[in-house]
Amino acid sequence: MITQHVIPLRRVRAGAALSGTALAAVLMVATPGAGIAHAHGYSTPSGDAVGRPGFGSESTPGNPAPGVRAVQALGDRVFNQNTAFNKALDDSPLGINYHNAFGTPNYEHPTHGSNGTVTGLLNGGLIQTTYDSLQTRGAALPDEADLSAAVIRQLSGHHVTVAPHRSVAATASSCTVRVAKTSLRAQGSC
């Protein structure tokens, strides 16, 4: 009797494992971008300073939003997972609302961060249309990519410095980027 119940149970377990594997494969195929890393935006100095992609795209650049970048820089100093206190704030409804509005940074790969729903006055609605129209008519108004990120970088506390220029061989073998107190290996930026 025992043998009769063990064999069907093994078949059930094998079938369940196979079904789970098949379901995972179907979800990977059916879900756009599942399991595949994609760049989420393009790089701008002020976006990189706060670990987020630039507003707009390379073909349609976004307009400056220094106020949004300043809020992101300062907010990320509070809403993060660095200490128990910061983690409690980050996980609270206030932190969740902050990240919904102002996004989440990725300092290692800024184009993989997120900007959130607040993109500034010049990146939405009638004001954006007017700004873009003035640019098209020849007004010397900057895009986000045209602005320096020095002040935003100071606010964020993530200062990036590249080792002084040396010979190409020395630079290739020892180029390191320092972000805050963490050294990261530079990839293609030296």
GROMACS elastic network, one bead per residue, 0.5 to 0.9 nm:
[ bonds ]
;  ai    aj funct       b0    kb
    1     4     6  0.53375   500
    1     5     6  0.67979   500
    2     5     6  0.53800   500
    2     6     6  0.63142   500
    2     7     6  0.89236   500
    3     6     6  0.52210   500
    3     7     6  0.63630   500
    3     8     6  0.89319   500
    4     7     6  0.58273   500
    4     8     6  0.68812   500
    4     9     6  0.89621   500
    5     8     6  0.56384   500
    5     9     6  0.62342   500
    5    10     6  0.87996   500
    6     9     6  0.50769   500
    6    10     6  0.61879   500
    6    11     6  0.86924   500
    7    10     6  0.51783   500
    7    11     6  0.63472   500
    7    12     6  0.86960   500
    8    12     6  0.61464   500
    8    13     6  0.86824   500
    9    13     6  0.62148   500
    9    14     6  0.85988   500
   10    13     6  0.51121   500
   10    14     6  0.61255   500
   10    15     6  0.84504   500
   11    14     6  0.50925   500
   11    15     6  0.59635   500
   11    16     6  0.84758   500
   12    15     6  0.50291   500
   12    16     6  0.60484   500
   12    17     6  0.85847   500
   13    16     6  0.50500   500
   13    17     6  0.61541   500
   13    18     6  0.85513   500
   14    17     6  0.51480   500
   14    18     6  0.61329   500
   14    19     6  0.85078   500
   15    18     6  0.50729   500
   15    19     6  0.59829   500
   15    20     6  0.85193   500
   16    20     6  0.60725   500
   16    21     6  0.85724   500
   17    20     6  0.51203   500
   17    21     6  0.62270   500
   17    22     6  0.86204   500
   18    21     6  0.51172   500
   18    22     6  0.61343   500
   18    23     6  0.85691   500
   19    22     6  0.50484   500
   19    23     6  0.60602   500
   19    24     6  0.85861   500
   20    23     6  0.50647   500
   20    24     6  0.61806   500
   20    25     6  0.86412   500
   21    24     6  0.51442   500
   21    25     6  0.62612   500
   21    26     6  0.87079   500
   22    25     6  0.50885   500
   22    26     6  0.62129   500
   22    27     6  0.86641   500
   23    26     6  0.50887   500
   23    27     6  0.61812   500
   23    28     6  0.86241   500
   24    27     6  0.51253   500
   24    28     6  0.61906   500
   24    29     6  0.87399   500
   25    28     6  0.51164   500
   25    29     6  0.63651   500
   25    30     6  0.85841   500
   26    29     6  0.52063   500
   26    30     6  0.59104   500
   26    31     6  0.83386   500
   27    31     6  0.56305   500
   27    34     6  0.79326   500
   28    31     6  0.55653   500
   28    32     6  0.78164   500
   28    33     6  0.80525   500
   28    34     6  0.54486   500
   28    35     6  0.67967   500
   29    32     6  0.72954   500
   29    33     6  0.86060   500
   29    34     6  0.75967   500
   30    34     6  0.83485   500
   31    34     6  0.55225   500
   32    35     6  0.89971   500
   32    36     6  0.88313   500
   33    36     6  0.52748   500
   33    37     6  0.72453   500
   33    38     6  0.74514   500
   34    37     6  0.81259   500
   38   112     6  0.77785   500
   39    42     6  0.77435   500
   39   109     6  0.87472   500
   39   111     6  0.58957   500
   39   112     6  0.57409   500
   40    53     6  0.70571   500
   40   110     6  0.89783   500
   40   111     6  0.54718   500
   40   112     6  0.52112   500
   40   113     6  0.75078   500
   40   114     6  0.79343   500
   41    52     6  0.83542   500
   41    54     6  0.65009   500
   41    55     6  0.79573   500
   41    56     6  0.79155   500
   41    57     6  0.65892   500
   41    58     6  0.86165   500
   41   110     6  0.85364   500
   41   112     6  0.70474   500
   41   113     6  0.85666   500
   41   114     6  0.87855   500
   42    47     6  0.87774   500
   42    53     6  0.54369   500
   42    54     6  0.55763   500
   42    55     6  0.80223   500
   42    56     6  0.80227   500
   42    57     6  0.60042   500
   42    58     6  0.65238   500
   42   110     6  0.85494   500
   42   111     6  0.57021   500
   43    46     6  0.86562   500
   43    47     6  0.65957   500
   43    48     6  0.63943   500
   43    52     6  0.81276   500
   43    53     6  0.55744   500
   43    54     6  0.54569   500
   43    55     6  0.89671   500
   43    57     6  0.88312   500
   43    58     6  0.86791   500
   43   110     6  0.71763   500
   43   111     6  0.60654   500
   43   145     6  0.81047   500
   44    47     6  0.51247   500
   44    48     6  0.59373   500
   44    49     6  0.84956   500
   44    52     6  0.88039   500
   44    53     6  0.69519   500
   44    54     6  0.50373   500
   44    55     6  0.82163   500
   44   144     6  0.70385   500
   44   146     6  0.82539   500
   44   147     6  0.86369   500
   44   149     6  0.88064   500
   45    48     6  0.51939   500
   45    49     6  0.61889   500
   45    54     6  0.80027   500
   45   144     6  0.82239   500
   45   145     6  0.63183   500
   45   146     6  0.82182   500
   45   147     6  0.72457   500
   45   148     6  0.64856   500
   45   149     6  0.53787   500
   45   150     6  0.86844   500
   46    49     6  0.50192   500
   46    50     6  0.67578   500
   46    51     6  0.87634   500
   46    52     6  0.84758   500
   46    53     6  0.88566   500
   46    54     6  0.73539   500
   46    64     6  0.88908   500
   46    65     6  0.89818   500
   46    66     6  0.80676   500
   46    69     6  0.69677   500
   46   144     6  0.73714   500
   46   145     6  0.73916   500
   46   147     6  0.71477   500
   46   148     6  0.68151   500
   46   150     6  0.81837   500
   46   152     6  0.66029   500
   46   153     6  0.76701   500
   47    50     6  0.54896   500
   47    51     6  0.61089   500
   47    53     6  0.51885   500
   47    55     6  0.77229   500
   47    69     6  0.74349   500
   47   110     6  0.70541   500
   47   111     6  0.81511   500
   47   115     6  0.87546   500
   47   144     6  0.85498   500
   47   145     6  0.85723   500
   47   149     6  0.82227   500
   48    52     6  0.57385   500
   48    53     6  0.67203   500
   48    54     6  0.75993   500
   48   106     6  0.88887   500
   48   107     6  0.72673   500
   48   109     6  0.83618   500
   48   110     6  0.53441   500
   48   111     6  0.77039   500
   48   149     6  0.83662   500
   48   153     6  0.87202   500
   49    52     6  0.76855   500
   49    69     6  0.85022   500
   49    73     6  0.79277   500
   49   107     6  0.79845   500
   49   110     6  0.82765   500
   49   149     6  0.64030   500
   49   150     6  0.82736   500
   49   152     6  0.63306   500
   49   153     6  0.50007   500
   49   154     6  0.87327   500
   49   156     6  0.70650   500
   49   157     6  0.89852   500
   49   158     6  0.70170   500
   49   159     6  0.80608   500
   49   160     6  0.85478   500
   50    53     6  0.87421   500
   50    69     6  0.69457   500
   50    70     6  0.86380   500
   50    72     6  0.65671   500
   50    73     6  0.56000   500
   50    76     6  0.82040   500
   50   105     6  0.63403   500
   50   106     6  0.80955   500
   50   107     6  0.71106   500
   50   110     6  0.76274   500
   50   113     6  0.89395   500
   50   152     6  0.74439   500
   50   153     6  0.71596   500
   50   156     6  0.63777   500
   50   158     6  0.78418   500
   51    73     6  0.89646   500
   51   104     6  0.78945   500
   51   108     6  0.74071   500
   51   109     6  0.70571   500
   51   111     6  0.74277   500
   51   112     6  0.81683   500
   51   113     6  0.59898   500
   51   114     6  0.83125   500
   52    55     6  0.89814   500
   52   103     6  0.79842   500
   52   104     6  0.73645   500
   52   105     6  0.53870   500
   52   106     6  0.63533   500
   52   107     6  0.75112   500
   52   109     6  0.80984   500
   52   111     6  0.56064   500
   52   112     6  0.67719   500
   52   114     6  0.55450   500
   52   115     6  0.61186   500
   53    56     6  0.87609   500
   53   105     6  0.89541   500
   53   109     6  0.88921   500
   53   110     6  0.55546   500
   53   112     6  0.67745   500
   53   113     6  0.62138   500
   53   114     6  0.66890   500
   53   115     6  0.70083   500
   54    57     6  0.72308   500
   54    61     6  0.82055   500
   54    62     6  0.71836   500
   54   110     6  0.87045   500
   54   111     6  0.74767   500
   54   115     6  0.83113   500
   54   144     6  0.72453   500
   54   145     6  0.74420   500
   55    61     6  0.67978   500
   55    63     6  0.69549   500
   55    64     6  0.80494   500
   55    65     6  0.85224   500
   55   115     6  0.79784   500
   55   119     6  0.74861   500
   55   123     6  0.78475   500
   55   144     6  0.70268   500
   55   145     6  0.87017   500
   56    59     6  0.81169   500
   56    60     6  0.56924   500
   56    63     6  0.76352   500
   56   123     6  0.83562   500
   56   144     6  0.86870   500
   57    61     6  0.50127   500
   57    62     6  0.67754   500
   58    61     6  0.56075   500
   58    62     6  0.87474   500
   61   143     6  0.63000   500
   61   144     6  0.71547   500
   61   145     6  0.74921   500
   62    65     6  0.87931   500
   62   122     6  0.83629   500
   62   123     6  0.65354   500
   62   143     6  0.59226   500
   62   144     6  0.57202   500
   62   145     6  0.78495   500
   63   120     6  0.86362   500
   63   122     6  0.58134   500
   63   123     6  0.58585   500
   63   128     6  0.77861   500
   63   131     6  0.82345   500
   63   132     6  0.82647   500
   63   141     6  0.88545   500
   63   142     6  0.70256   500
   63   145     6  0.81362   500
   64    67     6  0.88728   500
   64   120     6  0.79513   500
   64   122     6  0.68403   500
   64   123     6  0.78483   500
   64   142     6  0.70263   500
   64   143     6  0.56231   500
   64   145     6  0.77520   500
   64   146     6  0.83171   500
   64   147     6  0.73788   500
   65    68     6  0.53915   500
   65    69     6  0.62979   500
   65    70     6  0.86979   500
   65   119     6  0.68613   500
   65   120     6  0.52334   500
   65   121     6  0.74073   500
   65   122     6  0.69044   500
   65   123     6  0.77236   500
   65   144     6  0.70215   500
   66    69     6  0.50065   500
   66    70     6  0.60316   500
   66    71     6  0.86221   500
   66   120     6  0.81708   500
   66   144     6  0.85839   500
   66   147     6  0.89287   500
   66   152     6  0.78607   500
   67    70     6  0.50858   500
   67    71     6  0.62717   500
   67    72     6  0.86200   500
   67   120     6  0.72495   500
   68    71     6  0.51461   500
   68    72     6  0.61504   500
   68    73     6  0.85853   500
   68   102     6  0.75410   500
   68   118     6  0.72540   500
   68   119     6  0.65879   500
   68   120     6  0.59590   500
   69    72     6  0.50050   500
   69    73     6  0.60625   500
   69    74     6  0.86380   500
   69   102     6  0.87455   500
   69   152     6  0.66424   500
   70    73     6  0.50474   500
   70    74     6  0.61904   500
   70    75     6  0.82985   500
   70   151     6  0.84903   500
   70   152     6  0.58949   500
   70   155     6  0.68399   500
   70   156     6  0.78719   500
   71    74     6  0.52663   500
   71    75     6  0.56450   500
   71    76     6  0.82654   500
   71   102     6  0.77839   500
   72    75     6  0.50679   500
   72    76     6  0.58932   500
   72    77     6  0.86647   500
   72    98     6  0.89773   500
   72   102     6  0.60687   500
   72   103     6  0.77806   500
   72   104     6  0.85287   500
   72   105     6  0.85362   500
   72   115     6  0.86220   500
   72   156     6  0.78838   500
   73    76     6  0.55350   500
   73    77     6  0.68711   500
   73   152     6  0.65867   500
   73   153     6  0.76485   500
   73   154     6  0.86560   500
   73   155     6  0.56791   500
   73   157     6  0.78397   500
   73   158     6  0.89872   500
   74    77     6  0.53535   500
   74    78     6  0.70841   500
   74   155     6  0.61723   500
   74   156     6  0.59211   500
   74   157     6  0.87197   500
   75    78     6  0.52951   500
   75    79     6  0.59447   500
   75    80     6  0.86730   500
   75    98     6  0.77172   500
   75   102     6  0.84628   500
   75   156     6  0.85996   500
   76    79     6  0.50819   500
   76    80     6  0.60890   500
   76   104     6  0.79582   500
   76   105     6  0.76498   500
   76   156     6  0.73670   500
   77    80     6  0.67046   500
   77    86     6  0.84382   500
   77   156     6  0.69944   500
   77   157     6  0.80096   500
   78    86     6  0.58929   500
   78    87     6  0.88443   500
   78    89     6  0.74395   500
   78    90     6  0.75858   500
   78    95     6  0.87700   500
   79    82     6  0.88781   500
   79    86     6  0.58013   500
   79    87     6  0.70637   500
   79    88     6  0.86295   500
   79    89     6  0.60018   500
   79    91     6  0.82194   500
   79    94     6  0.89522   500
   79    95     6  0.58641   500
   79    96     6  0.88842   500
   79    98     6  0.78828   500
   79    99     6  0.82584   500
   80    83     6  0.78808   500
   80    86     6  0.55484   500
   80    87     6  0.58120   500
   80    88     6  0.88728   500
   80    89     6  0.78044   500
   80    90     6  0.54863   500
   80    91     6  0.86426   500
   80    95     6  0.85446   500
   81    84     6  0.73045   500
   81    85     6  0.85327   500
   81    86     6  0.58219   500
   81    88     6  0.81867   500
   81    89     6  0.88329   500
   81    90     6  0.68229   500
   81    91     6  0.86448   500
   82    85     6  0.83656   500
   82    86     6  0.62461   500
   82    87     6  0.66290   500
   83    86     6  0.51392   500
   83    87     6  0.59314   500
   83    88     6  0.85087   500
   84    87     6  0.50263   500
   84    88     6  0.61372   500
   84    89     6  0.87017   500
   85    88     6  0.51843   500
   85    89     6  0.64170   500
   85    90     6  0.86307   500
   86    89     6  0.50948   500
   86    90     6  0.59594   500
   86    91     6  0.85301   500
   87    91     6  0.59896   500
   87    92     6  0.84203   500
   88    91     6  0.52862   500
   88    92     6  0.61097   500
   88    95     6  0.86073   500
   89    92     6  0.51146   500
   89    93     6  0.81437   500
   89    94     6  0.70220   500
   89    95     6  0.56942   500
   89    96     6  0.88631   500
   90    93     6  0.80667   500
   90    94     6  0.74021   500
   90    96     6  0.66539   500
   90    98     6  0.85154   500
   90    99     6  0.85613   500
   91    94     6  0.79665   500
   91    95     6  0.57964   500
   91    96     6  0.64285   500
   92    95     6  0.51970   500
   92    96     6  0.62652   500
   92    97     6  0.86340   500
   93    97     6  0.60600   500
   93    98     6  0.84800   500
   94    97     6  0.51773   500
   94    98     6  0.61300   500
   94    99     6  0.87572   500
   95    99     6  0.62285   500
   95   100     6  0.85744   500
   96    99     6  0.52548   500
   96   100     6  0.62110   500
   96   101     6  0.86784   500
   97   100     6  0.50102   500
   97   101     6  0.61337   500
   97   102     6  0.84279   500
   98   101     6  0.52079   500
   98   102     6  0.57731   500
   98   103     6  0.73185   500
   98   104     6  0.89517   500
   98   116     6  0.86227   500
   99   102     6  0.51177   500
   99   104     6  0.57208   500
   99   114     6  0.87647   500
   99   115     6  0.85016   500
   99   116     6  0.65622   500
  100   103     6  0.56691   500
  100   104     6  0.82676   500
  100   115     6  0.85871   500
  100   116     6  0.52769   500
  100   117     6  0.64622   500
  100   118     6  0.85702   500
  101   115     6  0.78334   500
  101   118     6  0.53058   500
  101   119     6  0.87198   500
  102   114     6  0.79084   500
  102   115     6  0.54959   500
  102   117     6  0.63960   500
  102   118     6  0.58964   500
  102   119     6  0.79939   500
  103   113     6  0.73635   500
  103   117     6  0.74661   500
  103   118     6  0.85286   500
  104   113     6  0.56872   500
  104   114     6  0.51709   500
  104   115     6  0.67083   500
  104   116     6  0.74630   500
  105   108     6  0.89827   500
  105   109     6  0.88275   500
  105   110     6  0.68410   500
  105   112     6  0.80307   500
  105   114     6  0.63673   500
  105   115     6  0.80238   500
  106   109     6  0.54944   500
  106   110     6  0.50181   500
  106   111     6  0.76537   500
  106   112     6  0.61860   500
  106   114     6  0.79972   500
  107   110     6  0.52527   500
  107   111     6  0.89214   500
  107   112     6  0.88179   500
  107   113     6  0.77360   500
  107   158     6  0.82800   500
  107   179     6  0.80864   500
  108   112     6  0.87297   500
  108   179     6  0.87751   500
  108   184     6  0.78652   500
  109   112     6  0.55826   500
  109   113     6  0.71696   500
  110   113     6  0.52634   500
  110   114     6  0.83871   500
  111   114     6  0.78142   500
  115   118     6  0.74394   500
  115   119     6  0.72749   500
  116   119     6  0.74072   500
  118   121     6  0.87748   500
  119   122     6  0.78928   500
  119   123     6  0.58200   500
  119   124     6  0.73783   500
  120   123     6  0.55919   500
  120   124     6  0.72249   500
  121   124     6  0.61163   500
  121   125     6  0.79689   500
  121   127     6  0.65446   500
  121   128     6  0.70767   500
  122   125     6  0.80151   500
  122   126     6  0.86766   500
  122   127     6  0.56669   500
  122   129     6  0.82950   500
  122   130     6  0.87721   500
  122   131     6  0.68548   500
  122   132     6  0.87590   500
  123   127     6  0.76279   500
  123   128     6  0.51096   500
  123   129     6  0.85143   500
  123   131     6  0.89643   500
  124   127     6  0.66240   500
  124   128     6  0.50655   500
  124   129     6  0.76212   500
  125   128     6  0.55529   500
  125   129     6  0.64759   500
  125   130     6  0.88579   500
  126   130     6  0.60932   500
  126   131     6  0.85288   500
  127   130     6  0.51106   500
  127   131     6  0.60703   500
  127   132     6  0.85165   500
  128   131     6  0.50362   500
  128   132     6  0.59662   500
  128   133     6  0.83511   500
  129   132     6  0.51984   500
  129   133     6  0.59957   500
  129   134     6  0.85994   500
  130   133     6  0.50179   500
  130   134     6  0.61766   500
  130   135     6  0.86746   500
  131   134     6  0.51804   500
  131   135     6  0.63328   500
  131   136     6  0.87322   500
  131   141     6  0.78527   500
  132   135     6  0.50506   500
  132   136     6  0.62093   500
  132   137     6  0.86958   500
  132   141     6  0.87684   500
  133   136     6  0.50283   500
  133   137     6  0.62677   500
  133   138     6  0.88324   500
  133   139     6  0.88669   500
  134   137     6  0.50633   500
  134   138     6  0.65258   500
  134   139     6  0.54440   500
  134   140     6  0.84131   500
  134   141     6  0.77613   500
  135   138     6  0.52103   500
  135   140     6  0.65191   500
  135   141     6  0.59661   500
  135   142     6  0.82645   500
  136   139     6  0.72510   500
  138   141     6  0.84489   500
  142   145     6  0.78214   500
  142   146     6  0.56712   500
  142   147     6  0.71058   500
  143   146     6  0.53654   500
  143   147     6  0.72692   500
  144   147     6  0.57422   500
  144   148     6  0.89137   500
  145   148     6  0.80863   500
  148   151     6  0.77600   500
  148   152     6  0.84782   500
  149   152     6  0.52251   500
  149   153     6  0.58542   500
  149   154     6  0.85161   500
  150   153     6  0.51863   500
  150   154     6  0.62858   500
  150   155     6  0.88009   500
  151   154     6  0.50464   500
  151   155     6  0.62901   500
  151   156     6  0.86893   500
  152   155     6  0.50246   500
  152   156     6  0.61099   500
  152   157     6  0.86501   500
  153   156     6  0.51121   500
  153   157     6  0.62105   500
  153   158     6  0.60749   500
  153   159     6  0.60947   500
  153   160     6  0.83262   500
  154   157     6  0.54170   500
  154   158     6  0.72691   500
  154   159     6  0.69594   500
  155   158     6  0.82155   500
  156   159     6  0.79480   500
  157   179     6  0.86414   500
  157   180     6  0.64263   500
  158   178     6  0.85662   500
  158   179     6  0.53433   500
  158   181     6  0.84861   500
  159   178     6  0.71726   500
  159   179     6  0.55352   500
  159   180     6  0.56808   500
  160   177     6  0.62258   500
  160   178     6  0.53973   500
  160   179     6  0.51345   500
  160   180     6  0.74235   500
  161   164     6  0.89187   500
  161   176     6  0.84639   500
  161   177     6  0.58715   500
  161   178     6  0.57655   500
  161   179     6  0.76136   500
  162   165     6  0.84758   500
  162   175     6  0.71810   500
  162   176     6  0.64350   500
  162   177     6  0.52790   500
  162   178     6  0.71936   500
  162   186     6  0.87489   500
  162   190     6  0.78829   500
  163   166     6  0.84004   500
  163   171     6  0.80770   500
  163   174     6  0.84357   500
  163   175     6  0.62911   500
  163   176     6  0.65793   500
  163   177     6  0.73624   500
  163   178     6  0.89490   500
  163   190     6  0.89899   500
  164   171     6  0.86720   500
  165   168     6  0.84107   500
  165   170     6  0.89913   500
  165   171     6  0.70585   500
  166   169     6  0.80745   500
  166   170     6  0.60783   500
  166   171     6  0.57357   500
  167   170     6  0.52497   500
  167   171     6  0.60444   500
  167   172     6  0.85432   500
  168   171     6  0.50972   500
  168   172     6  0.60363   500
  168   173     6  0.86178   500
  169   172     6  0.52470   500
  169   173     6  0.63117   500
  169   174     6  0.87073   500
  170   173     6  0.53150   500
  170   174     6  0.60998   500
  170   175     6  0.78749   500
  171   174     6  0.53628   500
  171   175     6  0.51091   500
  171   176     6  0.88333   500
  171   190     6  0.69943   500
  172   175     6  0.58705   500
  172   190     6  0.70777   500
  174   185     6  0.86294   500
  175   185     6  0.70234   500
  175   186     6  0.62880   500
  175   187     6  0.88973   500
  175   189     6  0.87970   500
  175   190     6  0.64492   500
  176   183     6  0.66328   500
  176   184     6  0.60549   500
  176   185     6  0.50146   500
  176   186     6  0.53934   500
  176   187     6  0.89833   500
  176   190     6  0.85329   500
  177   182     6  0.86134   500
  177   183     6  0.59290   500
  177   184     6  0.53199   500
  177   185     6  0.61409   500
  177   186     6  0.55989   500
  178   181     6  0.68122   500
  178   182     6  0.59022   500
  178   184     6  0.61128   500
  178   185     6  0.85675   500
  179   182     6  0.53215   500
  179   183     6  0.61360   500
  179   184     6  0.70501   500
  180   183     6  0.80796   500
  184   187     6  0.89451   500
  186   189     6  0.59278   500
  186   190     6  0.68483   500
  187   190     6  0.74697   500
